[in-house]
Amino acid sequence: MSYPLCYYLPMIMNDITITDNGAALVDGTEYPIHSFDYAGQEAITIPALDLISYDEGETWRDIE
């Protein structure tokens, strides 16, 4: 019996804007963000949406 191969592809979102007051604007709704530096790499997260960006908010992916 064989099973189909399943691959996990992280969702990448580009329609998120970081506002001047330190929030993320997604589809008209503001969400708080959290920024941190780990081992010399800066990251921004949107905890409410389980998203992370490693390039200052240019691209986003699911937190694994």
C-alpha positions in Angstrom: 0.0 0.0 0.0 1.4 3.4 -0.9 0.6 6.8 0.6 0.7 10.1 -1.1 3.6 12.4 -0.2 2.6 15.5 1.7 4.7 18.6 1.8 4.3 21.5 4.2 4.7 24.8 2.4 4.7 27.8 4.8 2.2 30.5 4.0 4.0 33.6 2.8 2.1 36.9 3.1 3.0 40.2 1.6 -0.1 42.4 2.3 0.9 43.4 5.9 1.9 47.0 6.7 3.8 48.0 9.8 2.3 51.3 11.1 4.1 54.2 12.7 2.6 53.3 16.1 4.2 49.9 16.1 1.4 47.7 15.0 0.7 45.5 12.0 -2.2 46.5 9.7 -3.8 43.4 8.1 -7.0 43.8 6.0 -7.9 46.9 8.0 -7.3 45.4 11.4 -4.4 46.4 13.6 -2.5 43.7 15.5 0.3 44.2 18.1 3.8 43.2 17.0 6.8 41.9 18.9 10.4 42.5 17.7 13.4 40.6 19.0 17.0 39.9 18.2 18.3 36.3 18.4 21.8 35.3 17.6 22.3 38.5 15.6 19.2 38.1 13.5 16.3 40.5 14.0 12.7 39.2 13.7 9.2 40.7 13.9 6.3 38.6 15.0 2.5 39.0 14.9 1.6 36.7 17.8 -2.2 36.9 17.2 -1.7 35.6 13.6 1.3 33.3 14.3 3.4 35.1 11.6 7.1 36.0 11.6 9.3 38.1 9.4 13.0 38.1 9.2 13.4 40.9 6.7 11.8 43.9 8.5 8.3 43.1 7.4 8.9 42.6 3.7 7.7 39.0 3.7 5.9 36.9 6.3 5.5 33.2 7.0 3.9 30.9 9.6 5.7 30.5 12.8 6.8 26.9 12.9 
